[in-house]
Amino acid sequence: MSGDRATSGEKTGLLWAASLVATALVTLVATLFFQNASLINRDSSSSKRQALVADMRVNLARSAEKEKCAVMATGDEQSANFAEQSKSAAREVDRDLKRLESIITRSGSDKEKNLVAKFTKSWKEVQHIDTALLEAAMQNTNVKALGLSNSIGAEMQRKIDDNLAKLSARVNPETKKTQMDKLSSDARIAIRTIAILQTRHVDAGAIPDKKGIEAAMKAEQAKVNTALKSLDRLTGKKNRGYIREAMTGFSEFMRVNEEIVRLSTLNTNKITVEISLGKKRMVEAECTRTLESLQKLVAEKP
């Protein structure tokens, strides 16, 4: 399973890398195109249209790049900064699109008008996707769930272990100690299993898979409660503080588990990656193709 996750991570990383390289190339090509067109057609009536379309291509690529950076970022502040940069570039596209629409409406050909209308439709869809995508990217719920498991959850687990170990060290006679050590071991193993299931829950993409993991968590929780209650019955008054601390600690551990499950179920990191590399990328590609066609068309006009 770890190998599958590693392979999946490598594939996602390669997709991101390819996407960002493509974005950089589009930006460079569009910029060079604009610079060359400006020199050749400095006095042409179509130079303003060329400039606007070239700028739109650059800012469209920049908005896409920063959106993907926001999705990849693991910190809220970093995600928010990239999201704002993506929105800023999108606002530039909006500004230039309005200017271009005004020019094309007055003096553009039917083909130019059709291409502008086609871009406008695709661009609105991109913006609609981005509204939810960038908001989700800033939440980082999968990252937060895993962080909670590895920090507070792990510390609570250590405290439970410590109390059970102290209890075991004070148990007599030997026959009773063997029985109680077995119960302590059962509790520890079940708690560790829950911790492993937390990671699997965060990694799971589909809600039915997550629900199955939650059912497994409840089964392990029942094992821990049974073992701890049995230990409580077998423990004398002198050492009862240790088992009671362990029981309280496990209750707190499960409250943290509930928060981990809640954050993991929101699944924002996985959802944003899927949208960014799926539907969003397809619509962006349509926008880019339309601008490429429009760019060639306006460059041909005297």
C-alpha positions in Angstrom: 0.0 0.0 0.0 2.9 2.4 0.8 4.3 1.6 -2.6 1.0 2.5 -4.2 0.9 5.8 -2.4 4.5 6.5 -3.4 3.7 5.7 -7.0 0.5 7.9 -6.8 2.5 10.7 -5.3 5.2 10.4 -8.0 2.5 10.5 -10.7 0.8 13.6 -9.1 4.2 15.3 -8.8 5.0 14.6 -12.5 1.6 16.0 -13.5 2.2 19.2 -11.5 5.7 19.6 -12.9 4.4 19.1 -16.5 1.6 21.6 -15.8 3.9 24.2 -14.4 6.4 23.8 -17.2 3.6 24.1 -19.8 2.4 27.2 -18.1 5.9 28.8 -18.2 6.2 28.0 -21.9 2.8 29.5 -22.7 3.8 32.7 -20.8 7.1 32.9 -22.7 5.6 32.2 -26.1 2.8 34.7 -25.6 5.2 37.4 -24.4 7.5 36.9 -27.3 4.6 36.8 -29.7 3.4 40.1 -28.4 6.8 41.7 -28.5 7.4 40.7 -32.1 3.9 41.7 -33.1 4.3 45.1 -31.6 7.5 45.7 -33.5 6.1 44.5 -36.8 2.7 46.1 -36.4 3.5 49.2 -34.3 1.4 51.4 -36.6 -1.2 48.8 -37.4 -4.9 49.3 -36.4 -4.8 45.8 -34.9 -1.9 46.4 -32.6 -4.1 47.2 -29.6 -6.1 43.9 -30.1 -2.8 42.0 -30.4 -1.5 43.5 -27.2 -4.7 42.7 -25.2 -4.9 39.1 -26.4 -1.2 38.6 -25.7 -1.6 40.0 -22.2 -4.7 37.8 -21.6 -2.7 34.7 -22.5 0.1 35.7 -20.1 -2.3 36.4 -17.2 -4.4 33.3 -17.9 -1.2 31.2 -17.7 -0.1 33.1 -14.5 -3.5 32.6 -12.9 -3.4 28.9 -13.6 0.1 28.6 -12.3 -0.6 30.4 -9.0 -3.8 28.3 -8.6 -1.8 25.1 -8.8 0.7 26.5 -6.3 -2.2 27.3 -3.9 -3.4 23.7 -4.3 0.1 22.3 -3.7 0.9 24.5 -0.7 0.5 22.8 2.7 0.2 25.9 4.9 -2.9 28.1 5.1 -0.9 31.4 4.7 1.0 30.1 1.8 -2.1 28.8 0.1 -3.9 32.1 0.7 -1.0 34.1 -0.8 -0.9 32.0 -4.0 -4.7 32.1 -4.2 -4.7 35.9 -4.1 -2.0 36.0 -6.8 -4.2 33.7 -8.9 -7.2 36.0 -8.4 -5.1 39.1 -9.2 -4.0 37.6 -12.5 -7.7 36.6 -13.2 -8.8 40.2 -12.6 -6.2 41.3 -15.2 -7.8 38.9 -17.7 -11.2 40.3 -16.9 -10.0 43.8 -17.4 -8.4 43.1 -20.8 -11.4 41.0 -21.9 -13.8 44.0 -21.4 -11.5 46.2 -23.4 -11.2 43.6 -26.2 -15.0 43.1 -26.3 -15.5 46.8 -26.6 -13.0 47.0 -29.6 -14.3 43.9 -31.3 -17.9 45.0 -30.9 -17.2 48.2 -32.8 -14.8 47.0 -35.5 -14.2 43.3 -35.3 -15.1 40.6 -37.8 -17.8 38.0 -37.2 -15.0 35.4 -36.7 -13.4 37.6 -34.0 -16.7 38.2 -32.3 -17.4 34.4 -32.3 -14.0 33.7 -30.8 -14.4 36.4 -28.1 -17.8 35.0 -27.2 -16.4 31.5 -27.1 -13.6 32.6 -24.8 -16.0 34.5 -22.6 -18.1 31.3 -22.1 -15.1 29.2 -21.2 -13.5 31.9 -19.0 -16.7 32.2 -17.0 -16.6 28.4 -16.3 -12.9 28.7 -15.2 -13.9 31.5 -12.8 -16.8 29.4 -11.4 -14.5 26.5 -10.8 -11.9 28.7 -9.2 -14.3 30.3 -6.7 -14.7 26.9 -5.0 -11.3 25.5 -5.8 -9.2 28.4 -4.3 -11.5 28.5 -1.2 -11.0 24.8 -0.6 -7.2 25.0 -1.3 -6.8 27.4 1.6 -8.4 24.9 4.1 -5.9 22.1 3.8 -8.1 19.8 5.8 -6.3 16.6 4.9 -2.9 18.1 5.9 -4.4 19.4 9.2 -6.0 16.0 10.0 -2.7 14.2 9.5 -0.9 16.8 11.5 -3.4 16.4 14.4 -2.8 12.6 14.3 0.9 12.9 14.3 1.1 15.5 17.1 -1.7 15.6 19.7 -2.9 12.1 18.9 0.6 10.6 19.2 1.2 12.5 22.5 -2.1 11.2 24.0 -1.1 7.7 22.9 2.2 8.0 24.6 0.6 9.1 27.9 -1.8 6.1 27.8 1.1 3.8 27.3 3.0 5.5 30.2 0.1 5.0 32.6 -0.4 1.4 31.6 3.3 0.7 32.0 3.3 2.2 35.5 0.2 0.1 36.4 1.9 -3.1 35.1 5.0 -2.4 37.2 3.0 -2.3 40.4 0.8 -5.4 39.9 1.1 -8.5 42.1 0.9 -11.5 42.3 2.5 -12.8 39.1 -0.6 -14.6 37.9 -2.7 -11.4 38.1 0.2 -9.5 36.4 0.1 -11.8 33.4 -3.6 -11.3 32.9 -3.4 -7.6 33.3 -0.4 -7.3 31.0 -2.3 -9.1 28.3 -5.2 -6.7 28.7 -2.8 -3.7 28.5 -1.2 -5.1 25.4 -4.7 -5.6 23.8 -5.5 -1.9 24.5 -2.2 -0.6 23.2 -2.5 -2.6 19.9 -6.0 -1.5 19.3 -5.0 2.2 19.9 -2.1 1.8 17.5 -4.5 0.3 15.0 -6.7 3.4 15.3 -3.7 5.6 14.7 -2.9 3.7 11.5 -6.5 3.9 10.4 -6.4 7.7 10.8 -3.6 7.9 8.2 -5.6 5.6 5.9 -8.7 7.7 6.4 -6.8 10.9 5.4 -5.3 9.1 2.3 -8.7 7.7 1.2 -10.4 9.6 -1.6 -13.9 8.2 -1.8 -16.4 8.7 1.0 -17.5 5.0 1.0 -13.9 4.1 1.7 -13.7 6.5 4.5 -16.9 5.2 6.0 -15.5 1.7 6.0 -12.4 2.9 7.8 -14.6 4.7 10.4 -16.4 1.3 11.1 -13.0 -0.3 11.6 -12.1 2.5 14.1 -15.2 1.9 16.1 -14.4 -1.8 16.3 -11.0 -1.1 17.6 -12.4 1.5 20.0 -14.7 -1.2 21.5 -11.6 -3.5 22.0 -9.9 -0.7 23.9 -12.9 0.1 26.1 -13.3 -3.6 26.9 -9.7 -4.0 27.9 -9.6 -0.9 30.0 -12.8 -1.7 31.9 -11.4 -5.2 32.6 -8.2 -3.6 33.9 -10.2 -1.2 36.1 -12.0 -4.1 37.7 -8.7 -6.0 38.4 -6.8 -2.9 39.7 -6.6 -2.3 43.5 -7.4 1.0 45.1 -3.8 1.9 45.5 -3.0 1.8 41.8 -6.4 2.8 40.4 -5.2 6.3 39.5 -3.1 4.9 36.6 -6.0 3.0 34.9 -8.3 5.9 35.4 -5.8 8.2 33.8 -5.4 5.8 30.9 -9.2 5.7 30.5 -9.5 9.5 30.6 -6.6 9.7 28.1 -8.3 7.3 25.7 -11.6 9.3 25.8 -9.6 12.4 24.9 -7.8 10.4 22.2 -11.1 9.5 20.6 -12.3 13.1 20.7 -9.2 14.0 18.7 -10.0 11.1 16.4 -13.5 12.6 15.8 -11.9 15.9 14.7 -9.4 14.0 12.5 -12.2 12.2 10.8 -14.2 15.4 10.4 -11.3 17.2 8.7 -10.4 14.2 6.6 -14.0 13.8 5.4 -13.9 17.4 4.1 -11.1 16.1 1.9 -10.1 19.5 0.5 -6.6 18.7 -0.5 -7.6 15.6 -2.5 -10.6 17.3 -4.0 -8.7 20.4 -5.1 -6.0 18.2 -6.8 -8.6 16.2 -8.6 -10.4 19.3 -9.9 -7.2 21.2 -10.7 -5.8 18.3 -12.8 -9.2 17.3 -14.2 -12.1 19.6 -15.1 -10.3 22.8 -14.4 -7.3 21.9 -16.7 -9.7 21.0 -19.6 -11.6 24.3 -19.4 -8.3 26.2 -19.2 -7.0 24.4 -22.2 -10.2 25.5 -24.1 -9.5 29.1 -23.1 -5.9 28.9 -24.3 -6.8 27.4 -27.6 -9.4 30.1 -28.2 -7.0 32.8 -27.4 -4.4 31.2 -29.7 -6.9 31.3 -32.6 -7.8 34.9 -31.8 -4.2 35.9 -31.5 -3.4 34.5 -35.0 -6.5 36.1 -36.5 -5.9 39.7 -35.2 -2.2 39.4 -36.3 -3.4 38.8 -39.9 -5.4 42.0 -40.0 -3.8 45.1 -41.5 
